[in-house]
């Protein structure tokens, strides 16, 4: 089970962000893969393709962040997420959800300076999107 807890030190602008969740997005028609990161503590959600030079930041409402945190607290299972799952709704618009498989990949802990959280998470997203993909069994 993932624990989304942050800590701060009043004398420094540092936040220990314990969970950055990575997801793989696969287009059913073309097989093209994209990757996404979500970090609720930083209110960061973005999607990137391995060969693209830009990423797609996602706009998430406060209610969606709360729903996401509740779902994560219950645990994320391996395998495709339902199209109505909060992760799918955050990462894809309604039209994309029917044509895209969203799968939970990993959770990593990152310690980020609060002034550069988005920059560091963008860099981490590019690193995730650039990793070789193991064949699916």
C-alpha positions as CSV (number, residue, x, y, z in Angstrom):
1,X,0.0,0.0,0.0
2,X,1.3,3.5,-0.9
3,X,1.7,6.1,1.8
4,X,1.4,9.7,0.6
5,X,3.1,11.7,3.4
6,X,5.0,14.9,3.2
7,X,7.3,16.5,5.7
8,X,8.8,19.9,5.9
9,X,11.5,21.7,7.8
10,X,10.5,25.3,8.6
11,X,14.1,26.5,8.1
12,X,14.4,25.1,4.6
13,X,12.2,24.9,1.5
14,X,12.4,21.2,1.3
15,X,9.6,18.6,1.1
16,X,10.0,14.9,1.3
17,X,7.6,13.6,-1.3
18,X,7.3,9.9,-0.6
19,X,5.3,8.8,-3.6
20,X,5.5,9.5,-7.3
21,X,3.4,7.1,-9.2
22,X,4.2,6.1,-12.8
23,X,1.7,4.8,-15.3
24,X,1.9,3.4,-18.9
25,X,-0.7,4.4,-21.4
26,X,-1.1,2.1,-24.5
27,X,-3.2,3.2,-27.5
28,X,-5.4,0.2,-28.5
29,X,-5.4,1.0,-32.2
30,X,-1.7,1.8,-32.8
31,X,0.1,0.2,-29.8
32,X,1.9,3.5,-29.2
33,X,3.0,3.9,-25.5
34,X,3.1,7.0,-23.4
35,X,4.0,7.4,-19.8
36,X,2.6,9.5,-17.0
37,X,3.5,10.6,-13.5
38,X,1.2,11.6,-10.7
39,X,2.3,13.1,-7.4
40,X,-0.6,14.3,-5.4
41,X,1.6,16.1,-2.8
42,X,2.9,18.3,-5.5
43,X,-0.4,18.4,-7.3
44,X,1.5,17.2,-10.4
45,X,0.0,15.1,-13.2
46,X,1.6,14.9,-16.7
47,X,1.8,12.6,-19.7
48,X,4.8,12.2,-22.1
49,X,5.7,10.0,-25.1
50,X,9.2,8.6,-25.3
51,X,9.9,10.3,-28.6
52,X,8.1,13.6,-27.9
53,X,9.9,16.8,-26.9
54,X,7.0,18.0,-24.8
55,X,4.7,16.7,-22.1
56,X,1.0,17.2,-21.4
57,X,0.4,18.6,-18.0
58,X,-3.1,17.6,-16.7
59,X,-5.5,20.0,-14.9
60,X,-6.8,18.2,-11.7
61,X,-9.5,19.6,-9.4
62,X,-9.2,19.5,-5.7
63,X,-12.1,16.9,-5.6
64,X,-10.2,14.7,-8.1
65,X,-7.0,15.0,-5.9
66,X,-9.0,13.8,-2.9
67,X,-10.5,10.9,-4.9
68,X,-7.1,10.0,-6.2
69,X,-5.6,9.9,-2.7
70,X,-8.5,7.8,-1.4
71,X,-8.0,5.3,-4.3
72,X,-4.2,5.1,-3.7
73,X,-4.7,4.5,0.0
74,X,-6.7,1.4,-0.9
75,X,-3.9,0.2,-3.1
76,X,-3.4,0.0,-6.9
77,X,-3.4,-3.4,-8.5
78,X,-1.3,-4.5,-11.4
79,X,-3.0,-4.7,-14.8
80,X,-5.2,-2.3,-16.7
81,X,-7.2,0.2,-14.7
82,X,-10.9,0.6,-15.6
83,X,-11.7,3.5,-17.9
84,X,-13.8,5.1,-15.1
85,X,-10.9,4.9,-12.5
86,X,-9.7,8.2,-11.2
87,X,-6.3,7.7,-12.7
88,X,-7.7,7.2,-16.1
89,X,-9.9,10.3,-15.7
90,X,-7.0,12.4,-14.6
91,X,-4.6,11.3,-17.4
92,X,-7.0,11.1,-20.3
93,X,-10.0,13.0,-21.7
94,X,-13.3,11.1,-22.1
95,X,-12.7,10.2,-25.8
96,X,-9.2,8.9,-25.1
97,X,-10.2,6.6,-22.2
98,X,-12.1,4.1,-24.5
99,X,-9.1,3.8,-26.8
100,X,-6.3,3.7,-24.2
101,X,-5.2,1.1,-21.6
102,X,-3.8,2.7,-18.4
103,X,-1.6,0.5,-16.2
104,X,0.1,1.2,-12.9
105,X,3.9,0.8,-13.4
106,X,5.7,1.9,-10.2
107,X,5.9,4.1,-7.2
108,X,9.1,5.9,-6.3
109,X,10.1,8.1,-3.5
110,X,11.7,11.4,-4.4
111,X,13.0,14.2,-2.1
112,X,12.3,17.4,-4.0
113,X,13.0,21.1,-3.3
114,X,9.6,22.7,-3.2
115,X,10.8,25.5,-5.5
116,X,11.7,23.0,-8.3
117,X,9.2,20.3,-7.8
118,X,7.6,20.5,-11.3
119,X,11.0,20.8,-13.0
120,X,12.3,17.7,-11.2
121,X,9.1,15.7,-11.8
122,X,9.2,16.7,-15.5
123,X,12.8,15.3,-15.7
124,X,11.7,12.1,-13.9
125,X,8.8,11.7,-16.3
126,X,11.3,11.9,-19.3
127,X,13.5,9.3,-17.6
128,X,10.5,7.0,-17.1
129,X,9.3,7.5,-20.7
130,X,12.8,6.7,-22.0
131,X,13.3,3.4,-20.2
132,X,13.1,0.2,-22.3
133,X,9.9,-1.7,-22.0
134,X,10.0,-5.3,-21.1
135,X,7.8,-7.6,-23.3
136,X,4.4,-8.3,-21.9
137,X,3.6,-11.9,-21.1
